[in-house]
Every structure is written in structure tokens, then in C-alpha cells.
Amino acid sequence: MFAVVKIGAKQFKVREKDEILVEKLDLKEGENIKIKDVYLVAEDDASVMKLGMPYVAGAHVECQVMSQERSEKMKVFKFHAKKRYQKTYGHRTFSTMLKVLKISTVGGKKASTVENDVAEVASEEVEEKAATKKAPAKKKVAKSE
């Protein structure tokens, strides 16, 4: 089973027992976190797939904080051609290592399936197109005398 979750400003595809490196979270090592921003939950063979609009109702992913780290140093080099301007600096971003413990879809309302949602969206689009069709514009013919 896998899920697509939103952590910080990024989305991650996660499976149980995966370790992911995310932007810094204000948590201590060993603490558990429950992520409720789940966009998709599916089996590995895609036989069962639950898609949220925008989130899957009642789904959550439980993670444990493994460590708080700093990434490798990123070097930034600025350069202006023909002006003798060169500047180098670097920085290291803080990050958090998470281990996925469990992916759960229990609780809350029943999550919708992909087939039902796609059929509903397609029927709405067809209805909108039919309602917004305009009559063809009349052509003006120039009279020549």
C-alpha cells in the first residue's frame, strides 16, 4: 500500500517502513506525528485506489521522527561578465528524517473511489459545455454597388 501525502510545501509518495527526508519540523527525536493531508491511497497493484478532492476523508499516515539533520552544504556562485564581479557563499538547510509506521484509511466518511469521481467530473463537464454553447454569429456582407 502506498500514499501521496503533503508535508510542508512538498508532496511525497510513501510506503510503510519508508524513510523520507523532509523540511524541518519542530519535533523531537522519537516523537510520532499523524499526517492528515493525504491526497491518494492505493494498493501496490492499483486494484483499490482512493483519491481525495483534495484530501482522502479519514485517511492518515503515522510517522516517527528518526533524526534532525542538516543537509550538505550548497554552494552559490554569483558572476557578472566583464565587470570583475565574483561572489561565492553557501548554506545548509535543516531537515527532518521521518520513518513511515502505518498508512490508515479508517474513520471519517467513506472515501470516494477514482471511478466514481472521474465519472462525476466528466458528466459535469459535458453539461457545462452543452449549456454554454452560443448560436453562430451572423456574417455581415458588404454591399457593392
C-alpha positions in Angstrom: 0.0 0.0 0.0 1.2 3.5 -0.8 0.0 7.0 -0.2 0.7 10.5 -1.5 1.0 13.0 1.3 1.7 16.7 1.8 4.4 17.6 4.3 5.3 21.2 4.4 5.2 22.6 0.9 6.0 19.3 -0.8 4.3 16.1 -1.8 5.8 12.6 -1.1 4.9 9.1 -2.3 5.4 6.9 0.8 5.0 3.3 1.7 5.1 1.6 5.1 8.6 1.4 6.6 10.0 4.1 4.2 12.3 6.8 5.5 11.9 10.2 4.0 13.8 13.4 4.4 11.5 16.5 4.7 11.8 20.1 5.6 12.5 20.9 9.3 9.6 20.0 11.6 9.6 21.3 15.2 9.5 17.8 16.8 11.9 15.9 19.0 13.6 12.6 18.0 11.3 9.6 18.8 8.1 11.6 18.7 5.2 10.4 16.5 3.3 12.6 14.0 0.0 11.9 12.3 -0.2 13.4 8.8 -3.8 14.0 7.7 -3.1 15.7 4.4 -3.4 12.5 2.2 -4.1 13.0 -1.5 -4.2 9.4 -2.6 -4.2 5.9 -1.0 -3.7 2.8 -3.2 -2.7 -0.8 -3.2 0.6 -1.7 -5.0 -1.2 -3.3 -7.9 -3.7 -0.3 -8.1 -6.7 -2.6 -7.7 -8.0 -0.4 -4.9 -7.4 3.3 -5.2 -8.9 6.2 -3.1 -8.5 9.7 -4.5 -9.3 12.7 -2.4 -10.8 16.0 -3.6 -8.4 17.5 -2.3 -7.8 15.0 0.7 -9.0 11.5 1.3 -11.6 11.6 4.1 -10.5 9.7 7.2 -7.1 8.7 5.9 -3.8 9.5 7.8 -0.2 8.4 7.8 1.6 7.8 11.1 5.3 8.7 11.1 8.1 8.7 13.7 10.9 11.3 13.8 14.2 9.5 13.4 16.6 12.5 13.5 17.0 16.2 12.9 19.8 16.8 10.4 21.4 19.4 8.3 21.9 18.8 4.6 25.1 19.0 2.7 26.5 22.5 2.0 25.0 24.1 -1.1 27.4 26.5 -2.8 26.1 29.6 -4.6 28.3 31.4 -7.1 27.4 34.8 -8.5 29.2 36.3 -11.5 28.8 39.3 -13.7 30.5 39.1 -17.1 33.1 41.7 -17.9 32.6 43.5 -14.6 35.2 41.6 -12.4 32.4 40.6 -10.0 32.5 37.2 -8.4 30.9 36.2 -5.1 30.7 32.8 -3.5 28.7 31.7 -0.5 26.9 28.7 0.8 24.3 27.5 3.3 23.0 24.3 4.9 19.3 23.7 5.3 17.8 22.0 8.3 15.8 18.8 7.6 13.9 16.0 9.5 14.2 12.3 8.8 10.8 10.5 9.2 10.0 6.8 9.2 6.5 5.8 8.0 4.9 3.5 10.5 1.4 3.0 9.2 -0.9 4.1 6.4 -4.6 4.1 7.5 -7.8 4.8 5.8 -10.2 4.1 8.7 -12.6 6.6 10.3 -14.5 9.6 9.0 -16.7 9.4 5.9 -16.3 6.7 3.3 -13.6 7.8 0.9 -14.7 8.1 -2.7 -13.2 5.8 -5.4 -11.5 7.1 -8.5 -14.0 5.6 -10.9 -17.0 7.4 -9.3 -15.1 10.7 -9.1 -14.0 10.6 -12.7 -17.5 9.8 -13.9 -19.0 12.7 -11.9 -16.4 15.2 -13.2 -16.8 14.0 -16.8 -20.6 14.4 -16.6 -20.4 17.9 -15.1 -18.0 19.0 -17.9 -20.4 17.7 -20.6 -23.3 19.5 -19.0 -21.3 22.8 -18.8 -20.3 22.6 -22.4 -23.9 22.0 -23.6 -25.2 24.9 -21.5 -22.6 27.4 -22.6 -22.9 26.8 -26.4 -23.7 30.0 -28.3 -25.5 30.4 -31.6 -23.2 31.1 -34.5 -22.6 34.8 -35.2 -24.3 36.3 -38.3 -21.9 37.4 -41.0 -22.1 40.9 -42.4 -22.0 41.1 -46.1 -20.6 44.2 -47.7 -22.9 45.6 -50.4 -21.1 46.6 -53.6 -22.9 48.9 -56.0 
